Amino acid sequence: MKVLNMCTDKNERGSEVNDCLKIPNNNEAQYKILQQYNKDEKKKENRRRILAQSFVTSAVMLSSASCGMPVGYSAILLPQLKFINGSMQIDDEIGSWIASIHSAATPLGSLLSGVLMERCGRKLALQIASMPLILGWILIAFAPNHALLLLGRLIAGFSAGLSAAAGQVLIGETTEPHLRGMFSSVPLASYSFGILLVYALGSLLPWRYVAGLSTILPITACIVFFCLPESPVWLIRHGQIEEAKIALTWLRGGSKIKAKEETEHLIDRLEAECQNHKKTTFATLFQPEVLKPLIIINVFNVMQILSGTYLVVFYAVDILNHVQGGASLDNFLAAVLTAGVRFIFSLMSSFLLALVGRRFLAMTSGLGTAISALFLGTFLHQNCQGLDYIPALFILIYVAANTLGFLTLPGVLLGELFPAKVRGLAGGITFMLFNFMLFAVAKVFPFVKNSVGISGVFWIFGLTSLVASLFLFLTLPETKSRSLSEIEDYFQQKGFLWVRKDKWEEKKGRNRETEKFAS
């Protein structure tokens, strides 16, 4: 009887399947056992792979949650400081500085984050970013006057700028295409959780205690990152090939074959890039594959801010006071409720990104935000009495719709659209411009609100959301399940509008199917 010698067969991890296992080729039962063994090994590898990538994402989530806390902190700090409290009493002017100064320092941190990511790596950049945040919270907790309070907010904002892009880039470079959308959006959910957490603490505790407790998350994040590998993309770009293979082997569940294939692919991309571009400079930003996503993301960011995404976070208690007319419901508890809705829908967005496309989520979020904001503005303008539950309902719908795509998508796109050669630099510049705009809008918001009223504010939110939806419909490519290399190649094509390219790709796909059928 003929015998198949399986002594040298290897599974995907390169280990021996069996010590001199010999299977008669007519023994179907033994062959099925071997097949089942391979399937079981494959399942174990998949579980290890998902677990490893989840671990990286969880560490970034800790960092994101710690950055969300200072953003939401002003909403619980300002109402407490407006009470009679001695030297820390504030008015609208100093209150607007306390709310906005966090975003004033963030652009500098964002710009430096690009340099830090390229020089030190994504993981170390996130660890370094935790240090000023811890210092900022300590200054706020023990601040005897407005000056130190503002300094603490300034340092915390600088830290948020350092970490924002690094977390998204690290996830984008370590996760597989079919998991990247979900994992890239989860830190935005933890960011929302940070806002919810600081709102909840602020409704129960004095602001100094809240500041002290807020140091726990960045300290924990800093420690957890010691257990993680560096981004394989960064390692290869800095000549650390063996370290990149080790990192990829761990991230791919122990599969040496997958790690080797991805390493070779990354090396090939780097060599091809080096043949055309000797050095990454600011001039690189004007190449089509960089400039196009830079325009898309930054225009989206501006419209996201003007649609009220972060203004409702900064001034939650104040806005809810106007929406409710100062009656019935405790405004702190209402702010906690809106933060809870934001957290739930950011989690929902993370799961939806694994199921539906980015474009669908962007359109749903934009139109939902526009309809709810315009309706709410009209209702408040009519000043209807005895129907307090209607504006409360629509403010929750507004927060839910806005979170579903407008809050989460910019961070996801940052990790997907930019090519590897400028991912750190472009990400840093994007967050710098974003936070400059956010600072300016947050600073002038109280004056705009006093000029046009709260109904006018929501009309602005709604109209901006409509414009943003149209812009994204025309320009945003569908990146679901696409590799980072495929996305980079897409932007090297001629043209800017996705509508044309979408039709072109569908036509090309139909032609391929026709040719295949004909052959």
Stockholm file with secondary structure:
# STOCKHOLM 1.0

chainA/1-519         MKVLNMCTDKNERGSEVNDCLKIPNNNEAQYKILQQYNKDEKKKENRRRILAQSFVTSAVMLSSASCGMPVGYSAILLPQLKFINGSMQIDDEIGSWIASIHSAATPLGSLLSGVLMERCGRKLALQIASMPLILGWILIAFAPNHALLLLGRLIAGFSAGLSAAAGQVLIGETTEPHLRGMFSSVPLASYSFGILLVYALGSLLPWRYVAGLSTILPITACIVFFCLPESPVWLIRHGQIEEAKIALTWLRGGSKIKAKEETEHLIDRLEAECQNHKKTTFATLFQPEVLKPLIIINVFNVMQILSGTYLVVFYAVDILNHVQGGASLDNFLAAVLTAGVRFIFSLMSSFLLALVGRRFLAMTSGLGTAISALFLGTFLHQNCQGLDYIPALFILIYVAANTLGFLTLPGVLLGELFPAKVRGLAGGITFMLFNFMLFAVAKVFPFVKNSVGISGVFWIFGLTSLVASLFLFLTLPETKSRSLSEIEDYFQQKGFLWVRKDKWEEKKGRNRETEKFAS
#=GR chainA/1-519 SS CCEEECTTCBCTTSSBSSSSCEEETTCHHHHHHHHHHHHHHHHHHHHHHHHHHHHHHHHHHHHHHHHHHHHHHHHHHHHHHTSSCGGGCCCHHHHHHHHHHHHHHHHHHHHHHHHHHHHHCHHHHHHHHHHHHHHHHHHHHTCCSHHHHHHHHHHHHHHHHHHHHHHHHHHHHHSCHHHHHHHHHHHHHHHHHHHHHHHHHHHHSCHHHHHHHTTHHHHHHHHHGGGSCCCHHHHHHTTCHHHHHHHHHHHTTTCHHHHHHHHHHHHHHHHHHHHHCSSCCGGGGGSHHHHHHHHHHHHHHHHHHHTTTTHHHHTHHHHHHHHHTTCSSCHHHHHHHHHHHHHHHHHHHHHHHTTSCHHHHHHHHHHHHHHHHHHHHHHHHHTCSSCTHHHHHHHHHHHHHHIIIIITHHHHHHHHHSCGGGHHHHHHHHHHHHHHHHHHHHHHHHHHHHHHHHHHHHHHHHHHHHHHHHHHHHHCCCCTTCCHHHHHHHHTSSCSCHHHHHHHHHHHHHHHHHHHHHC
#=GC SS_cons         CCEEECTTCBCTTSSBSSSSCEEETTCHHHHHHHHHHHHHHHHHHHHHHHHHHHHHHHHHHHHHHHHHHHHHHHHHHHHHHTSSCGGGCCCHHHHHHHHHHHHHHHHHHHHHHHHHHHHHCHHHHHHHHHHHHHHHHHHHHTCCSHHHHHHHHHHHHHHHHHHHHHHHHHHHHHSCHHHHHHHHHHHHHHHHHHHHHHHHHHHHSCHHHHHHHTTHHHHHHHHHGGGSCCCHHHHHHTTCHHHHHHHHHHHTTTCHHHHHHHHHHHHHHHHHHHHHCSSCCGGGGGSHHHHHHHHHHHHHHHHHHHTTTTHHHHTHHHHHHHHHTTCSSCHHHHHHHHHHHHHHHHHHHHHHHTTSCHHHHHHHHHHHHHHHHHHHHHHHHHTCSSCTHHHHHHHHHHHHHHIIIIITHHHHHHHHHSCGGGHHHHHHHHHHHHHHHHHHHHHHHHHHHHHHHHHHHHHHHHHHHHHHHHHHHHHCCCCTTCCHHHHHHHHTSSCSCHHHHHHHHHHHHHHHHHHHHHC
//
